């Protein structure tokens, strides 16, 4: 086995992002995408929550999916705390130009103060709906497993189609984490919802966590809650970073011209071997005390009981010619512990002329 260290200049790792489109429905039980209703409940139901339903019926309202139970009230406060409560600690993409998350109850207007400037004259920026994030007393959460969305859901790739109402509702994301009804896309784009609030935000997407929340409590309150043919379908693009690895393996002149192949030894004499330092003890073969360099002298083809031996060094005639050269067919990449990590195969054997230097470029992708 012949080794050579690679220099840092011989290694190039280039990251790039790839996307894959998924389309699933609420009936695809193996997809791991589920719809979960959440409810605010009352303060008395929040603390000391009883999963057995003692006291009030709503306290134990739940949904069972694949033997796992999701409780509407605790899940509401988890979603609320993570995504809708405090602007300074909130998760998810925050757009400070078109809008930001608002308080728990949701407000029409939010004034952001720039505390980096003078405290005596802080600047303010008024951010208005429909680009503000708000959670009402109930909502519907649709979860996407990480094995599907990868590193995150791609911006502007989400489409939620729901058939639970008399007409089909199609919701899309705007790339800033907001869901809107495509039927009112023009009103949404111009930020001029009508008197019924059509054309405003009806929910949110949290791309990094694979979470969709339908927050509207009016016409969209049942979106994502239907079953069977009256259910929903979800289309989105996943995002994953792929690393293209490129290794330049150089063979200098007069390097790697020797072969350890025993077929070049006269009478295969290189196949005679010995067992460590104790030639008569077969129990040492292939143990930690067996220090024989088998890769150079081969394995024994018959019993060897004599301490006197000659290693096979004489080459056959074809290998003694001045033009004899080895051929490269495989290149292995090893780590610092001499562990094989990757093998590259050449399309055809490449002659290793001793008067020429060769460079092999090995490329492969990892995630």
Buried (B, 14 or more C-beta within 10 A) or exposed (E): EEEEEBEEEBEEEEEEEEEEEBEBBBEBEEBBBBBBBBBBBEEEBBEEBEEEEEEEEEBBBBBEBEEEEBBBBBBBBEBBBBBBBEBEEBEBBEBEEBBBBBBBEBEEEBEBEEEEEEEEEEEEEEBEBBBBBBBBEBBBBBBBEBEBBBBBBBBEBBBBBBBBBEEEBBBBBBBBBBBBBEBBBEBBEEBEBEEEBBBBBBBBBBBBBBBBBBBBEEBBBBBBBBEEEEBBBBBBBBBEEEEEBEBBBEBEEEBBEEBBEBEBBEEBBBBBBBBBEEBEEEEBBEEEEBEBEBEEBBEBEEEBEEEEEEBBEEBEEEBEEEEBBBEBEEBEBBEEEEEEEEEBEEEEEBEBBBEEEBEBEBEEEEE
